[in-house]
Amino acid sequence: MANVLIIDDDREMNYTLAAMVDKMGYDVVPAYTLREGLQEATEKKFDVVLLDIHLPDGNGLNALPSLRESSGRPEVIIITGSGDMDGAELAITNGAWDYIEKTSSILAMTLPLLRAMQYKEEKKKQDVTPILLNRQQIIGDSPAIRHCLDHVAKASISDANVLITGETGTGKELFARTIHENSRRRNGNFVIVDCASMPENLVASMLFGHEKGAFTGADKASSGLIKHADGGTLFLDEIGELPFSMQKAFLRITQERSFRPVGSKREEESDFRLLAATNRNLDDMARNGQFRSDLLFRLRTLTIHLPSLRERKKDIQSLAMFYMNRLCEQHCTDIKGFSPDFFRSILEYEWPGNVRELFNTIETTFLAAYNDPILFTMHLPVPLRVKLAQASITSHALEKSHLETSLDPAGPHPKLREFRQQVVNSGEKFYLENLMGRTRGNMKEACEISGLARARLYELFTKHNIDKTS
């Protein structure tokens, strides 16, 4: 019999949902805290989890990846008393089956559960052999990275167009190359087109090729990058930088796989697999008339969003060790050890430049500690150590001010756990309110300053009842 886990601190709602699930013929286990629910998911396999967002010991959305990666690989349906568009976006992009308000009718809550159960049953019937993925140099085992690798495996068995999104430095080219190396086109060329670095007046000839004498300086014919990708993979890096004037021409190529070189009267064909990557929001660009929506639809048959390093901190230690060991091997030096304070420091840093910044930092650290067998915080680059020290001072100053105002001498003394959470919440709210005042409600600037993704900022605004437009 199928199993359902309900995580909701509202006991009346939990009871109502449990009665609904029981009436549908499924086994049901109630949990009233996030910790209790995660423990249940660890000890028992569930097919579906009904998850509340606002729980007494945490936010349900933050636990969504962990629940989906638990032993039963359950589908997760978010149930919330306060529906929020940004919360819905965050839930769905993190793999939730559905996002439902508690004010919905029982029927509206029953249908998603029924569909999720049907989906799980179909998956159980399929005898699919796991894909043995050549991960290249993709390091890490966090839920966020495993989720991406699942998408890479699916992309590798087809010729569908794939759009890879993510912040600068998250490894979009590495993931594109991994898809190519695991596809049937692995023996063909992997051709990289850096859309951001191509001179606009030469984009056409670089992509399509040209005939001799087609323009000044064309002293010989060239086949172009698209033809070079025939039988292999064409990777358009920073596709958001492709000139608007070229987007229509490229749309035809994605449809027909044929093109005409500059100065030629004949059509050429190229059988290539198309992968593209961007750190920009192409939906916003399409709405603003900066990117063709029809090309965007064509590009993202499949989409893989790469998490920032802040969202996969579990992988930082593995990444640092991997790259340091590789540097030691390249320079024929002994493998270096890591002190606990070194790991503590790199885990405290926010890494706005993501994996690329981490690797650059590790290389600088290697050179600073070339003859030293063990790495300490002092070996890290000075600018990074300064930022860590400044962050610590700011944190301590905030903590002190809130400590002084959080304890009422005339009132009861709180438990340490309650007091700690009160200080953290107060500090978060103070920071966010000042952030919105400083940026005057500009979300893009707020994301850049805070180092947080837009969805995470909205989640914190909701948590602390902060006006997003203030």
Secondary structure by P-SEA (a helix, b strand, c coil): cbbbbbbccaaaaaaaaaaaaaaabbbbbbbccaaaaaaaaaacccccccccccccccccccaaaaaaacccbbbbbbbbccccaaaaaaaaaacccccccccccaaaaaaaaaaaaaaaaaaaacccccccccccccccccaaaaaaaaaaaaaaacccbbbbbbcccccaaaaaaaaaaacccccccccccccccccccccccccccccccccccccccccccccccccbbbbbcccccccccaaaaaaaaaaccccccccccbbbbbbbbbbbbbcccaaaaaaaccccaaaaaaaccbbbbbbcccccccaaaaaaaaaaaaaaaaacccbbbbcaaaaaaaaaccccccaaaaaaaaaaaaaaaccccccccccccaaaaaaaaaaaaaaaaaaaaaaaaacccccccccaaaaaaaaaaaaaaaaaaaaaaaacccaaaaaaaacccaaaaaaaaaaacccccc
